[in-house]
Amino acid sequence: REDLLRERVCNGIQRLMGQSAADLRVARGAMDTILGVLTRIQKSPDDVKLRRLRLANAALTEKVGNVPGGFALLLASGFRYSSDALFIECPSDVSTLDLALATSLLTSALAIMP
């Protein structure tokens, strides 16, 4: 399971960086935002509000949704679209260990970005 998550997140990071290659600042901003979301969930894993992101949220749309590959990276990190399509959420079966792996991979990618 860990290998599959690692592969999905690494592919998501590569897609995001590849699709935003013209402006790596935008890719970095999306990755920073996603990293912040994952970190907050790890600190308070039982807080349902942190695990549900409203798709209509203007800041989320600007920083992640409008960036090609942004939502795909969230999905690769374990998030799913809610059944009503109003949220993108991190189900409770996504463990803090899974989130820690995704966080580590994002942190490493950000460290080597120009």
Rosetta blueprint (number, residue, H / E / L):
1 R L
2 E H
3 D H
4 L H
5 L H
6 R H
7 E H
8 R H
9 V H
10 C H
11 N H
12 G H
13 I H
14 Q H
15 R H
16 L H
17 M H
18 G H
19 Q H
20 S L
21 A L
22 A L
23 D L
24 L H
25 R H
26 V H
27 A H
28 R H
29 G H
30 A H
31 M H
32 D H
33 T H
34 I H
35 L H
36 G H
37 V H
38 L H
39 T H
40 R H
41 I H
42 Q H
43 K H
44 S L
45 P L
46 D L
47 D L
48 V H
49 K H
50 L H
51 R H
52 R E
53 L E
54 R E
55 L L
56 A L
57 N L
58 A H
59 A H
60 L H
61 T H
62 E H
63 K H
64 V H
65 G H
66 N L
67 V L
68 P L
69 G L
70 G H
71 F H
72 A H
73 L H
74 L H
75 L H
76 A H
77 S L
78 G L
79 F L
80 R E
81 Y E
82 S L
83 S L
84 D L
85 A L
86 L L
87 F E
88 I E
89 E E
90 C L
91 P L
92 S L
93 D L
94 V L
95 S L
96 T H
97 L H
98 D H
99 L H
100 A H
101 L H
102 A H
103 T H
104 S H
105 L H
106 L H
107 T H
108 S H
109 A H
110 L H
111 A H
112 I H
113 M L
114 P L
